Amino acid sequence: MIWLASIILLSALAGLWRMSHSPTIADRLLGLQMLSTTGIAFLLLLAHWQNNAVWRDVALVLALLAAVVTVALVQMLRRRT
Amino acid sequence: MISTVLFFAGWAFMLAGCMFFVTAALGLLRFPDLFSRLHAVTKIDTLGLGLMALGLALLDPSWRSCLMLMLVWVLVMASGAVNCQLLARFNLEQEEAQSDEAATRHRPGKGDKPRVS
């Protein structure tokens, strides 16, 4: 279980790296998408691993926020330009 | 018997999901332009999360957790599809705006090559 969790965290790190080193702003938002998806997977894995159902609720909230945040940011950027 | 089959099937699905996550990370880091990166991340990530949720649902077969996992997966699938289209369209708009700006700033002269689009 810990190996799966560390693999997922490594791919989350890839998303984080893409967020910090990227040419365009769409790339940064793409890194955010990757980070949120791997975060959700890690939280679901944690819920099974620690046998604690609270992490599943946290993953659901993170999924809701990740569904909204890119749409909101793209709307804001469009309005600004 | 059934429980061992469920156990091994769940672990196999979870391993496959992890492999898909690694593939998505590699695509995100190595692909040359934004559209291929979008393709890599939004599809393969969603597939990896779906496989992982399926494996966890097989390992932990209570109704509440299965419903929760399915809800999370549906949300991520919807947001992945929407975000892919939205980011691609936003990037196209930005590129078009930049090329328009460059075209108005740069008057075509004698020695210019014809633009190939």
N, CA and C atoms of all chains as a GROMACS GRO file, in nm:
protein
  594
    1MET      N    1   0.083  -0.121   0.000
    1MET     CA    2   0.000   0.000   0.000
    1MET      C    3   0.086   0.126   0.000
    2ILE      N    4   0.197   0.119   0.078
    2ILE     CA    5   0.282   0.239   0.086
    2ILE      C    6   0.352   0.264  -0.047
    3TRP      N    7   0.377   0.156  -0.124
    3TRP     CA    8   0.440   0.175  -0.254
    3TRP      C    9   0.346   0.245  -0.350
    4LEU      N   10   0.220   0.201  -0.349
    4LEU     CA   11   0.121   0.266  -0.436
    4LEU      C   12   0.109   0.413  -0.398
    5ALA      N   13   0.104   0.441  -0.267
    5ALA     CA   14   0.090   0.580  -0.223
    5ALA      C   15   0.210   0.663  -0.267
    6SER      N   16   0.332   0.604  -0.258
    6SER     CA   17   0.448   0.686  -0.296
    6SER      C   18   0.454   0.706  -0.447
    7ILE      N   19   0.410   0.606  -0.526
    7ILE     CA   20   0.405   0.627  -0.672
    7ILE      C   21   0.309   0.741  -0.706
    8ILE      N   22   0.193   0.740  -0.639
    8ILE     CA   23   0.094   0.846  -0.666
    8ILE      C   24   0.149   0.982  -0.625
    9LEU      N   25   0.219   0.986  -0.512
    9LEU     CA   26   0.275   1.115  -0.470
    9LEU      C   27   0.384   1.161  -0.565
   10LEU      N   28   0.460   1.067  -0.623
   10LEU     CA   29   0.561   1.107  -0.722
   10LEU      C   30   0.496   1.168  -0.844
   11SER      N   31   0.384   1.110  -0.892
   11SER     CA   32   0.320   1.171  -1.008
   11SER      C   33   0.255   1.304  -0.971
   12ALA      N   34   0.213   1.319  -0.844
   12ALA     CA   35   0.166   1.451  -0.801
   12ALA      C   36   0.279   1.552  -0.805
   13LEU      N   37   0.400   1.505  -0.772
   13LEU     CA   38   0.517   1.592  -0.778
   13LEU      C   39   0.544   1.638  -0.921
   14ALA      N   40   0.518   1.550  -1.019
   14ALA     CA   41   0.532   1.589  -1.160
   14ALA      C   42   0.437   1.703  -1.193
   15GLY      N   43   0.313   1.694  -1.144
   15GLY     CA   44   0.217   1.802  -1.167
   15GLY      C   45   0.264   1.932  -1.103
   16LEU      N   46   0.321   1.920  -0.983
   16LEU     CA   47   0.370   2.040  -0.912
   16LEU      C   48   0.485   2.104  -0.988
   17TRP      N   49   0.574   2.020  -1.041
   17TRP     CA   50   0.687   2.073  -1.118
   17TRP      C   51   0.638   2.144  -1.243
   18ARG      N   52   0.536   2.085  -1.306
   18ARG     CA   53   0.481   2.148  -1.426
   18ARG      C   54   0.415   2.280  -1.392
   19MET      N   55   0.358   2.289  -1.272
   19MET     CA   56   0.298   2.416  -1.232
   19MET      C   57   0.402   2.524  -1.212
   20SER      N   58   0.521   2.487  -1.164
   20SER     CA   59   0.619   2.591  -1.136
   20SER      C   60   0.706   2.621  -1.257
   21HIS      N   61   0.736   2.523  -1.342
   21HIS     CA   62   0.819   2.548  -1.460
   21HIS      C   63   0.734   2.527  -1.585
   22SER      N   64   0.666   2.630  -1.630
   22SER     CA   65   0.588   2.609  -1.752
   22SER      C   66   0.580   2.739  -1.829
   23PRO      N   67   0.575   2.730  -1.962
   23PRO     CA   68   0.577   2.850  -2.044
   23PRO      C   69   0.446   2.929  -2.042
   24THR      N   70   0.332   2.863  -2.046
   24THR     CA   71   0.205   2.937  -2.056
   24THR      C   72   0.120   2.911  -1.933
   25ILE      N   73   0.015   2.993  -1.921
   25ILE     CA   74  -0.071   2.982  -1.803
   25ILE      C   75  -0.163   2.861  -1.814
   26ALA      N   76  -0.196   2.821  -1.937
   26ALA     CA   77  -0.278   2.701  -1.955
   26ALA      C   78  -0.203   2.578  -1.904
   27ASP      N   79  -0.070   2.579  -1.922
   27ASP     CA   80   0.011   2.470  -1.872
   27ASP      C   81   0.007   2.462  -1.721
   28ARG      N   82   0.007   2.579  -1.658
   28ARG     CA   83  -0.001   2.580  -1.512
   28ARG      C   84  -0.133   2.522  -1.465
   29LEU      N   85  -0.241   2.559  -1.534
   29LEU     CA   86  -0.371   2.505  -1.496
   29LEU      C   87  -0.377   2.354  -1.519
   30LEU      N   88  -0.306   2.308  -1.622
   30LEU     CA   89  -0.299   2.164  -1.648
   30LEU      C   90  -0.225   2.092  -1.536
   31GLY      N   91  -0.119   2.154  -1.487
   31GLY     CA   92  -0.048   2.096  -1.372
   31GLY      C   93  -0.137   2.092  -1.249
   32LEU      N   94  -0.222   2.193  -1.234
   32LEU     CA   95  -0.317   2.195  -1.122
   32LEU      C   96  -0.415   2.079  -1.132
   33GLN      N   97  -0.459   2.054  -1.256
   33GLN     CA   98  -0.553   1.943  -1.279
   33GLN      C   99  -0.489   1.809  -1.240
   34MET      N  100  -0.363   1.792  -1.284
   34MET     CA  101  -0.290   1.669  -1.251
   34MET      C  102  -0.273   1.655  -1.100
   35LEU      N  103  -0.237   1.766  -1.036
   35LEU     CA  104  -0.215   1.764  -0.891
   35LEU      C  105  -0.344   1.727  -0.817
   36SER      N  106  -0.457   1.783  -0.861
   36SER     CA  107  -0.582   1.755  -0.790
   36SER      C  108  -0.624   1.610  -0.810
   37THR      N  109  -0.605   1.558  -0.932
   37THR     CA  110  -0.648   1.419  -0.955
   37THR      C  111  -0.563   1.322  -0.874
   38THR      N  112  -0.432   1.344  -0.872
   38THR     CA  113  -0.348   1.254  -0.793
   38THR      C  114  -0.375   1.272  -0.644
   39GLY      N  115  -0.408   1.394  -0.602
   39GLY     CA  116  -0.444   1.416  -0.462
   39GLY      C  117  -0.569   1.340  -0.424
   40ILE      N  118  -0.668   1.339  -0.513
   40ILE     CA  119  -0.792   1.265  -0.487
   40ILE      C  120  -0.762   1.116  -0.476
   41ALA      N  121  -0.677   1.065  -0.568
   41ALA     CA  122  -0.643   0.922  -0.564
   41ALA      C  123  -0.571   0.888  -0.434
   42PHE      N  124  -0.480   0.978  -0.391
   42PHE     CA  125  -0.407   0.952  -0.267
   42PHE      C  126  -0.500   0.952  -0.147
   43LEU      N  127  -0.598   1.043  -0.146
   43LEU     CA  128  -0.690   1.047  -0.032
   43LEU      C  129  -0.778   0.924  -0.028
   44LEU      N  130  -0.822   0.876  -0.146
   44LEU     CA  131  -0.902   0.753  -0.147
   44LEU      C  132  -0.821   0.635  -0.097
   45LEU      N  133  -0.694   0.630  -0.138
   45LEU     CA  134  -0.606   0.522  -0.094
   45LEU      C  135  -0.584   0.530   0.057
   46LEU      N  136  -0.571   0.652   0.107
   46LEU     CA  137  -0.549   0.673   0.250
   46LEU      C  138  -0.670   0.628   0.330
   47ALA      N  139  -0.791   0.649   0.274
   47ALA     CA  140  -0.913   0.608   0.344
   47ALA      C  141  -0.916   0.457   0.363
   48HIS      N  142  -0.868   0.384   0.260
   48HIS     CA  143  -0.866   0.239   0.275
   48HIS      C  144  -0.752   0.194   0.366
   49TRP      N  145  -0.640   0.263   0.354
   49TRP     CA  146  -0.519   0.224   0.424
   49TRP      C  147  -0.535   0.242   0.576
   50GLN      N  148  -0.584   0.360   0.615
   50GLN     CA  149  -0.599   0.390   0.757
   50GLN      C  150  -0.733   0.344   0.811
   51ASN      N  151  -0.819   0.288   0.725
   51ASN     CA  152  -0.951   0.240   0.764
   51ASN      C  153  -1.033   0.351   0.832
   52ASN      N  154  -1.033   0.467   0.767
   52ASN     CA  155  -1.097   0.584   0.823
   52ASN      C  156  -1.177   0.651   0.712
   53ALA      N  157  -1.308   0.654   0.726
   53ALA     CA  158  -1.392   0.698   0.615
   53ALA      C  159  -1.390   0.849   0.595
   54VAL      N  160  -1.328   0.922   0.688
   54VAL     CA  161  -1.328   1.068   0.677
   54VAL      C  162  -1.250   1.113   0.554
   55TRP      N  163  -1.142   1.039   0.522
   55TRP     CA  164  -1.061   1.078   0.407
   55TRP      C  165  -1.140   1.072   0.278
   56ARG      N  166  -1.242   0.983   0.273
   56ARG     CA  167  -1.325   0.976   0.153
   56ARG      C  168  -1.407   1.104   0.137
   57ASP      N  169  -1.454   1.158   0.248
   57ASP     CA  170  -1.526   1.286   0.240
   57ASP      C  171  -1.433   1.397   0.195
   58VAL      N  172  -1.309   1.394   0.246
   58VAL     CA  173  -1.212   1.496   0.205
   58VAL      C  174  -1.187   1.486   0.055
   59ALA      N  175  -1.177   1.362   0.003
   59ALA     CA  176  -1.155   1.344  -0.140
   59ALA      C  177  -1.272   1.396  -0.220
   60LEU      N  178  -1.394   1.377  -0.168
   60LEU     CA  179  -1.512   1.427  -0.239
   60LEU      C  180  -1.510   1.580  -0.245
   61VAL      N  181  -1.472   1.644  -0.135
   61VAL     CA  182  -1.466   1.790  -0.134
   61VAL      C  183  -1.358   1.840  -0.229
   62LEU      N  184  -1.244   1.770  -0.230
   62LEU     CA  185  -1.136   1.809  -0.321
   62LEU      C  186  -1.179   1.794  -0.467
   63ALA      N  187  -1.257   1.688  -0.497
   63ALA     CA  188  -1.306   1.669  -0.633
   63ALA      C  189  -1.401   1.782  -0.673
   64LEU      N  190  -1.487   1.822  -0.579
   64LEU     CA  191  -1.579   1.933  -0.607
   64LEU      C  192  -1.502   2.061  -0.636
   65LEU      N  193  -1.401   2.091  -0.551
   65LEU     CA  194  -1.323   2.214  -0.569
   65LEU      C  195  -1.245   2.209  -0.699
   66ALA      N  196  -1.187   2.091  -0.731
   66ALA     CA  197  -1.108   2.081  -0.853
   66ALA      C  198  -1.196   2.094  -0.977
   67ALA      N  199  -1.324   2.055  -0.965
   67ALA     CA  200  -1.413   2.072  -1.080
   67ALA      C  201  -1.440   2.220  -1.105
   68VAL      N  202  -1.439   2.300  -0.998
   68VAL     CA  203  -1.478   2.440  -1.013
   68VAL      C  204  -1.359   2.530  -1.046
   69VAL      N  205  -1.239   2.496  -0.990
   69VAL     CA  206  -1.132   2.597  -0.986
   69VAL      C  207  -1.080   2.633  -1.125
   70THR      N  208  -1.068   2.534  -1.215
   70THR     CA  209  -1.014   2.568  -1.347
   70THR      C  210  -1.112   2.654  -1.425
   71VAL      N  211  -1.242   2.620  -1.414
   71VAL     CA  212  -1.344   2.700  -1.484
   71VAL      C  213  -1.341   2.844  -1.434
   72ALA      N  214  -1.333   2.859  -1.302
   72ALA     CA  215  -1.332   2.994  -1.244
   72ALA      C  216  -1.209   3.072  -1.288
   73LEU      N  217  -1.092   3.007  -1.286
   73LEU     CA  218  -0.969   3.078  -1.322
   73LEU      C  219  -0.969   3.118  -1.469
   74VAL      N  220  -1.017   3.026  -1.557
   74VAL     CA  221  -1.019   3.060  -1.700
   74VAL      C  222  -1.117   3.174  -1.727
   75GLN      N  223  -1.232   3.174  -1.658
   75GLN     CA  224  -1.327   3.284  -1.673
   75GLN      C  225  -1.265   3.416  -1.629
   76MET      N  226  -1.193   3.412  -1.517
   76MET     CA  227  -1.130   3.535  -1.467
   76MET      C  228  -1.026   3.587  -1.566
   77LEU      N  229  -0.944   3.497  -1.621
   77LEU     CA  230  -0.840   3.540  -1.714
   77LEU      C  231  -0.901   3.596  -1.842
   78ARG      N  232  -1.011   3.532  -1.888
   78ARG     CA  233  -1.077   3.580  -2.009
   78ARG      C  234  -1.134   3.720  -1.988
   79ARG      N  235  -1.190   3.743  -1.869
   79ARG     CA  236  -1.250   3.873  -1.844
   79ARG      C  237  -1.144   3.982  -1.833
   80ARG      N  238  -1.025   3.941  -1.785
   80ARG     CA  239  -0.920   4.041  -1.764
   80ARG      C  240  -0.858   4.085  -1.896
   81THR      N  241  -0.843   3.991  -1.990
   81THR     CA  242  -0.779   4.028  -2.117
   81THR      C  243  -0.879   4.098  -2.209
   82MET      N  244  -1.327  -1.813  -0.118
   82MET     CA  245  -1.300  -1.821  -0.262
   82MET      C  246  -1.329  -1.687  -0.330
   83ILE      N  247  -1.455  -1.643  -0.312
   83ILE     CA  248  -1.496  -1.516  -0.372
   83ILE      C  249  -1.411  -1.402  -0.316
   84SER      N  250  -1.385  -1.408  -0.186
   84SER     CA  251  -1.312  -1.297  -0.123
   84SER      C  252  -1.168  -1.291  -0.175
   85THR      N  253  -1.104  -1.408  -0.198
   85THR     CA  254  -0.967  -1.404  -0.253
   85THR      C  255  -0.968  -1.348  -0.394
   86VAL      N  256  -1.069  -1.389  -0.475
   86VAL     CA  257  -1.078  -1.336  -0.612
   86VAL      C  258  -1.095  -1.185  -0.608
   87LEU      N  259  -1.185  -1.139  -0.518
   87LEU     CA  260  -1.206  -0.994  -0.506
   87LEU      C  261  -1.079  -0.923  -0.463
   88PHE      N  262  -1.006  -0.984  -0.368
   88PHE     CA  263  -0.882  -0.924  -0.320
   88PHE      C  264  -0.781  -0.906  -0.433
   89PHE      N  265  -0.758  -1.017  -0.508
   89PHE     CA  266  -0.657  -1.006  -0.613
   89PHE      C  267  -0.702  -0.915  -0.726
   90ALA      N  268  -0.833  -0.919  -0.759
   90ALA     CA  269  -0.882  -0.830  -0.865
   90ALA      C  270  -0.869  -0.684  -0.822
   91GLY      N  271  -0.898  -0.657  -0.695
   91GLY     CA  272  -0.886  -0.520  -0.646
   91GLY      C  273  -0.742  -0.471  -0.654
   92TRP      N  274  -0.648  -0.556  -0.611
   92TRP     CA  275  -0.508  -0.513  -0.617
   92TRP      C  276  -0.461  -0.496  -0.760
   93ALA      N  277  -0.508  -0.583  -0.850
   93ALA     CA  278  -0.468  -0.569  -0.991
   93ALA      C  279  -0.519  -0.438  -1.048
   94PHE      N  280  -0.645  -0.404  -1.017
   94PHE     CA  281  -0.699  -0.277  -1.067
   94PHE      C  282  -0.622  -0.159  -1.010
   95MET      N  283  -0.584  -0.169  -0.881
   95MET     CA  284  -0.512  -0.057  -0.821
   95MET      C  285  -0.374  -0.040  -0.882
   96LEU      N  286  -0.308  -0.153  -0.909
   96LEU     CA  287  -0.176  -0.144  -0.974
   96LEU      C  288  -0.189  -0.084  -1.114
   97ALA      N  289  -0.293  -0.126  -1.188
   97ALA     CA  290  -0.312  -0.069  -1.321
   97ALA      C  291  -0.338   0.081  -1.314
   98GLY      N  292  -0.416   0.123  -1.214
   98GLY     CA  293  -0.440   0.266  -1.197
   98GLY      C  294  -0.312   0.342  -1.170
   99CYS      N  295  -0.225   0.282  -1.087
   99CYS     CA  296  -0.096   0.347  -1.057
   99CYS      C  297  -0.011   0.359  -1.183
  100MET      N  298  -0.012   0.254  -1.265
  100MET     CA  299   0.065   0.260  -1.390
  100MET      C  300   0.012   0.372  -1.479
  101PHE      N  301  -0.121   0.386  -1.482
  101PHE     CA  302  -0.177   0.495  -1.564
  101PHE      C  303  -0.136   0.631  -1.510
  102PHE      N  304  -0.128   0.643  -1.377
  102PHE     CA  305  -0.084   0.771  -1.320
  102PHE      C  306   0.060   0.802  -1.360
  103VAL      N  307   0.145   0.698  -1.356
  103VAL     CA  308   0.285   0.719  -1.395
  103VAL      C  309   0.293   0.761  -1.542
  104THR      N  310   0.210   0.696  -1.627
  104THR     CA  311   0.208   0.732  -1.769
  104THR      C  312   0.165   0.877  -1.789
  105ALA      N  313   0.063   0.918  -1.712
  105ALA     CA  314   0.016   1.056  -1.724
  105ALA      C  315   0.125   1.154  -1.682
  106ALA      N  316   0.198   1.119  -1.575
  106ALA     CA  317   0.305   1.209  -1.529
  106ALA      C  318   0.415   1.219  -1.634
  107LEU      N  319   0.450   1.104  -1.693
  107LEU     CA  320   0.553   1.106  -1.798
  107LEU      C  321   0.509   1.191  -1.916
  108GLY      N  322   0.381   1.174  -1.957
  108GLY     CA  323   0.330   1.252  -2.069
  108GLY      C  324   0.329   1.400  -2.036
  109LEU      N  325   0.293   1.433  -1.911
  109LEU     CA  326   0.290   1.574  -1.870
  109LEU      C  327   0.429   1.635  -1.876
  110LEU      N  328   0.531   1.556  -1.840
  110LEU     CA  329   0.665   1.613  -1.836
  110LEU      C  330   0.734   1.611  -1.971
  111ARG      N  331   0.703   1.513  -2.057
  111ARG     CA  332   0.785   1.493  -2.175
  111ARG      C  333   0.723   1.537  -2.307
  112PHE      N  334   0.591   1.555  -2.312
  112PHE     CA  335   0.529   1.586  -2.442
  112PHE      C  336   0.564   1.727  -2.486
  113PRO      N  337   0.574   1.748  -2.619
  113PRO     CA  338   0.630   1.875  -2.666
  113PRO      C  339   0.535   1.994  -2.658
  114ASP      N  340   0.406   1.979  -2.690
  114ASP     CA  341   0.321   2.099  -2.689
  114ASP      C  342   0.198   2.078  -2.601
  115LEU      N  343   0.125   2.188  -2.582
  115LEU     CA  344   0.020   2.189  -2.482
  115LEU      C  345  -0.093   2.093  -2.514
  116PHE      N  346  -0.126   2.078  -2.642
  116PHE     CA  347  -0.245   2.000  -2.674
  116PHE      C  348  -0.222   1.852  -2.649
  117SER      N  349  -0.101   1.805  -2.679
  117SER     CA  350  -0.073   1.664  -2.648
  117SER      C  351  -0.065   1.642  -2.497
  118ARG      N  352  -0.014   1.743  -2.425
  118ARG     CA  353  -0.011   1.731  -2.279
  118ARG      C  354  -0.152   1.727  -2.221
  119LEU      N  355  -0.241   1.813  -2.277
  119LEU     CA  356  -0.380   1.810  -2.234
  119LEU      C  357  -0.440   1.672  -2.255
  120HIS      N  358  -0.412   1.617  -2.372
  120HIS     CA  359  -0.462   1.484  -2.405
  120HIS      C  360  -0.412   1.383  -2.305
  121ALA      N  361  -0.282   1.389  -2.274
  121ALA     CA  362  -0.224   1.291  -2.182
  121ALA      C  363  -0.287   1.303  -2.045
  122VAL      N  364  -0.293   1.425  -1.992
  122VAL     CA  365  -0.333   1.438  -1.853
  122VAL      C  366  -0.481   1.411  -1.833
  123THR      N  367  -0.566   1.480  -1.910
  123THR     CA  368  -0.707   1.476  -1.874
  123THR      C  369  -0.770   1.339  -1.899
  124LYS      N  370  -0.720   1.264  -1.997
  124LYS     CA  371  -0.782   1.133  -2.020
  124LYS      C  372  -0.721   1.025  -1.933
  125ILE      N  373  -0.587   1.020  -1.935
  125ILE     CA  374  -0.522   0.907  -1.870
  125ILE      C  375  -0.533   0.919  -1.719
  126ASP      N  376  -0.532   1.042  -1.670
  126ASP     CA  377  -0.550   1.064  -1.527
  126ASP      C  378  -0.687   1.016  -1.481
  127THR      N  379  -0.789   1.051  -1.560
  127THR     CA  380  -0.925   1.010  -1.525
  127THR      C  381  -0.937   0.858  -1.527
  128LEU      N  382  -0.873   0.796  -1.627
  128LEU     CA  383  -0.877   0.651  -1.635
  128LEU      C  384  -0.806   0.587  -1.516
  129GLY      N  385  -0.692   0.644  -1.477
  129GLY     CA  386  -0.619   0.591  -1.363
  129GLY      C  387  -0.700   0.602  -1.235
  130LEU      N  388  -0.765   0.717  -1.217
  130LEU     CA  389  -0.846   0.733  -1.097
  130LEU      C  390  -0.965   0.638  -1.098
  131GLY      N  391  -1.024   0.615  -1.217
  131GLY     CA  392  -1.137   0.523  -1.226
  131GLY      C  393  -1.095   0.381  -1.190
  132LEU      N  394  -0.979   0.338  -1.242
  132LEU     CA  395  -0.931   0.202  -1.210
  132LEU      C  396  -0.901   0.190  -1.062
  133MET      N  397  -0.843   0.296  -1.006
  133MET     CA  398  -0.809   0.291  -0.864
  133MET      C  399  -0.935   0.288  -0.778
  134ALA      N  400  -1.037   0.366  -0.816
  134ALA     CA  401  -1.162   0.364  -0.741
  134ALA      C  402  -1.230   0.228  -0.752
  135LEU      N  403  -1.222   0.167  -0.870
  135LEU     CA  404  -1.280   0.034  -0.889
  135LEU      C  405  -1.210  -0.069  -0.800
  136GLY      N  406  -1.077  -0.061  -0.797
  136GLY     CA  407  -1.003  -0.155  -0.713
  136GLY      C  408  -1.035  -0.136  -0.565
  137LEU      N  409  -1.045  -0.009  -0.522
  137LEU     CA  410  -1.077   0.017  -0.381
  137LEU      C  411  -1.219  -0.028  -0.348
  138ALA      N  412  -1.311  -0.014  -0.445
  138ALA     CA  413  -1.448  -0.059  -0.422
  138ALA      C  414  -1.454  -0.211  -0.412
  139LEU      N  415  -1.368  -0.281  -0.487
  139LEU     CA  416  -1.365  -0.427  -0.475
  139LEU      C  417  -1.305  -0.470  -0.342
  140LEU      N  418  -1.206  -0.394  -0.293
  140LEU     CA  419  -1.142  -0.431  -0.167
  140LEU      C  420  -1.229  -0.399  -0.046
  141ASP      N  421  -1.316  -0.298  -0.060
  141ASP     CA  422  -1.392  -0.250   0.056
  141ASP      C  423  -1.540  -0.245   0.018
  142PRO      N  424  -1.607  -0.360   0.013
  142PRO     CA  425  -1.740  -0.362  -0.049
  142PRO      C  426  -1.854  -0.326   0.046
  143SER      N  427  -1.850  -0.203   0.102
  143SER     CA  428  -1.969  -0.156   0.172
  143SER      C  429  -2.037  -0.054   0.082
  144TRP      N  430  -2.171  -0.046   0.094
  144TRP     CA  431  -2.246   0.036  -0.002
  144TRP      C  432  -2.206   0.182   0.004
  145ARG      N  433  -2.182   0.229   0.126
  145ARG     CA  434  -2.155   0.372   0.140
  145ARG      C  435  -2.024   0.410   0.071
  146SER      N  436  -1.920   0.329   0.094
  146SER     CA  437  -1.791   0.364   0.035
  146SER      C  438  -1.795   0.348  -0.117
  147CYS      N  439  -1.870   0.246  -0.167
  147CYS     CA  440  -1.880   0.229  -0.312
  147CYS      C  441  -1.948   0.349  -0.376
  148LEU      N  442  -2.056   0.396  -0.310
  148LEU     CA  443  -2.129   0.511  -0.363
  148LEU      C  444  -2.040   0.635  -0.365
  149MET      N  445  -1.962   0.651  -0.256
  149MET     CA  446  -1.871   0.765  -0.245
  149MET      C  447  -1.766   0.762  -0.357
  150LEU      N  448  -1.708   0.642  -0.377
  150LEU     CA  449  -1.604   0.630  -0.480
  150LEU      C  450  -1.662   0.659  -0.617
  151MET      N  451  -1.784   0.611  -0.642
  151MET     CA  452  -1.844   0.634  -0.773
  151MET      C  453  -1.873   0.783  -0.793
  152LEU      N  454  -1.918   0.848  -0.685
  152LEU     CA  455  -1.947   0.992  -0.693
  152LEU      C  456  -1.820   1.070  -0.726
  153VAL      N  457  -1.711   1.035  -0.656
  153VAL     CA  458  -1.584   1.104  -0.681
  153VAL      C  459  -1.539   1.081  -0.825
  154TRP      N  460  -1.554   0.958  -0.873
  154TRP     CA  461  -1.507   0.929  -1.008
  154TRP      C  462  -1.588   1.003  -1.112
  155VAL      N  463  -1.722   1.009  -1.093
  155VAL     CA  464  -1.807   1.080  -1.189
  155VAL      C  465  -1.771   1.229  -1.191
  156LEU      N  466  -1.747   1.286  -1.072
  156LEU     CA  467  -1.709   1.427  -1.064
  156LEU      C  468  -1.578   1.452  -1.138
  157VAL      N  469  -1.479   1.364  -1.115
  157VAL     CA  470  -1.349   1.385  -1.179
  157VAL      C  471  -1.359   1.368  -1.329
  158MET      N  472  -1.442   1.272  -1.373
  158MET     CA  473  -1.459   1.251  -1.516
  158MET      C  474  -1.518   1.375  -1.582
  159ALA      N  475  -1.627   1.429  -1.520
  159ALA     CA  476  -1.691   1.547  -1.576
  159ALA      C  477  -1.595   1.665  -1.578
  160SER      N  478  -1.522   1.685  -1.468
  160SER     CA  479  -1.434   1.803  -1.462
  160SER      C  480  -1.317   1.786  -1.558
  161GLY      N  481  -1.269   1.663  -1.577
  161GLY     CA  482  -1.160   1.642  -1.672
  161GLY      C  483  -1.202   1.675  -1.814
  162ALA      N  484  -1.321   1.629  -1.853
  162ALA     CA  485  -1.368   1.657  -1.989
  162ALA      C  486  -1.385   1.807  -2.010
  163VAL      N  487  -1.452   1.872  -1.913
  163VAL     CA  488  -1.477   2.016  -1.927
  163VAL      C  489  -1.346   2.095  -1.930
  164ASN      N  490  -1.253   2.058  -1.839
  164ASN     CA  491  -1.129   2.134  -1.831
  164ASN      C  492  -1.045   2.118  -1.956
  165CYS      N  493  -1.047   1.999  -2.016
  165CYS     CA  494  -0.969   1.978  -2.139
  165CYS      C  495  -1.017   2.072  -2.248
  166GLN      N  496  -1.149   2.074  -2.274
  166GLN     CA  497  -1.202   2.161  -2.378
  166GLN      C  498  -1.175   2.308  -2.347
  167LEU      N  499  -1.196   2.345  -2.221
  167LEU     CA  500  -1.184   2.485  -2.180
  167LEU      C  501  -1.041   2.534  -2.196
  168LEU      N  502  -0.944   2.452  -2.152
  168LEU     CA  503  -0.805   2.496  -2.160
  168LEU      C  504  -0.757   2.502  -2.304
  169ALA      N  505  -0.801   2.406  -2.387
  169ALA     CA  506  -0.760   2.408  -2.527
  169ALA      C  507  -0.814   2.531  -2.596
  170ARG      N  508  -0.942   2.562  -2.568
  170ARG     CA  509  -1.002   2.680  -2.633
  170ARG      C  510  -0.936   2.808  -2.584
  171PHE      N  511  -0.906   2.814  -2.455
  171PHE     CA  512  -0.842   2.933  -2.398
  171PHE      C  513  -0.704   2.954  -2.459
  172ASN      N  514  -0.629   2.844  -2.477
  172ASN     CA  515  -0.496   2.856  -2.535
  172ASN      C  516  -0.503   2.900  -2.681
  173LEU      N  517  -0.601   2.846  -2.754
  173LEU     CA  518  -0.618   2.889  -2.894
  173LEU      C  519  -0.650   3.037  -2.902
  174GLU      N  520  -0.740   3.084  -2.815
  174GLU     CA  521  -0.774   3.227  -2.814
  174GLU      C  522  -0.652   3.312  -2.786
  175GLN      N  523  -0.572   3.269  -2.689
  175GLN     CA  524  -0.453   3.347  -2.656
  175GLN      C  525  -0.354   3.351  -2.772
  176GLU      N  526  -0.336   3.234  -2.837
  176GLU     CA  527  -0.241   3.230  -2.950
  176GLU      C  528  -0.289   3.320  -3.063
  177GLU      N  529  -0.421   3.316  -3.089
  177GLU     CA  530  -0.475   3.400  -3.195
  177GLU      C  531  -0.458   3.548  -3.163
  178ALA      N  532  -0.482   3.584  -3.037
  178ALA     CA  533  -0.466   3.724  -2.996
  178ALA      C  534  -0.321   3.767  -3.012
  179GLN      N  535  -0.227   3.679  -2.975
  179GLN     CA  536  -0.086   3.713  -2.987
  179GLN      C  537  -0.046   3.729  -3.133
  180SER      N  538  -0.095   3.638  -3.220
  180SER     CA  539  -0.055   3.648  -3.361
  180SER      C  540  -0.118   3.771  -3.427
  181ASP      N  541  -0.241   3.808  -3.385
  181ASP     CA  542  -0.302   3.930  -3.438
  181ASP      C  543  -0.221   4.053  -3.399
  182GLU      N  544  -0.179   4.053  -3.271
  182GLU     CA  545  -0.100   4.166  -3.223
  182GLU      C  546   0.031   4.176  -3.299
  183ALA      N  547   0.095   4.062  -3.322
  183ALA     CA  548   0.221   4.062  -3.396
  183ALA      C  549   0.200   4.108  -3.540
  184ALA      N  550   0.085   4.069  -3.599
  184ALA     CA  551   0.060   4.107  -3.738
  184ALA      C  552   0.034   4.256  -3.750
  185THR      N  553  -0.034   4.315  -3.652
  185THR     CA  554  -0.057   4.458  -3.662
  185THR      C  555   0.068   4.538  -3.632
  186ARG      N  556   0.156   4.482  -3.545
  186ARG     CA  557   0.278   4.554  -3.514
  186ARG      C  558   0.378   4.546  -3.629
  187HIS      N  559   0.376   4.432  -3.699
  187HIS     CA  560   0.478   4.408  -3.800
  187HIS      C  561   0.418   4.435  -3.938
  188ARG      N  562   0.457   4.549  -3.999
  188ARG     CA  563   0.407   4.577  -4.133
  188ARG      C  564   0.478   4.489  -4.234
  189PRO      N  565   0.407   4.430  -4.328
  189PRO     CA  566   0.474   4.347  -4.428
  189PRO      C  567   0.558   4.430  -4.523
  190GLY      N  568   0.682   4.391  -4.543
  190GLY     CA  569   0.772   4.468  -4.626
  190GLY      C  570   0.812   4.390  -4.752
  191LYS      N  571   0.921   4.436  -4.814
  191LYS     CA  572   0.958   4.377  -4.941
  191LYS      C  573   1.022   4.239  -4.922
  192GLY      N  574   1.111   4.231  -4.827
  192GLY     CA  575   1.190   4.109  -4.814
  192GLY      C  576   1.122   4.001  -4.732
  193ASP      N  577   0.994   4.022  -4.697
  193ASP     CA  578   0.931   3.923  -4.611
  193ASP      C  579   0.889   3.800  -4.688
  194LYS      N  580   0.907   3.690  -4.620
  194LYS     CA  581   0.857   3.566  -4.680
  194LYS      C  582   0.705   3.562  -4.662
  195PRO      N  583   0.634   3.498  -4.754
  195PRO     CA  584   0.489   3.481  -4.734
  195PRO      C  585   0.463   3.390  -4.615
  196ARG      N  586   0.360   3.425  -4.538
  196ARG     CA  587   0.332   3.346  -4.417
  196ARG      C  588   0.262   3.217  -4.453
  197VAL      N  589   0.316   3.112  -4.402
  197VAL     CA  590   0.252   2.981  -4.422
  197VAL      C  591   0.186   2.943  -4.292
  198SER      N  592   0.055   2.922  -4.298
  198SER     CA  593  -0.014   2.889  -4.174
  198SER      C  594  -0.054   2.742  -4.175
   0.00000   0.00000   0.00000
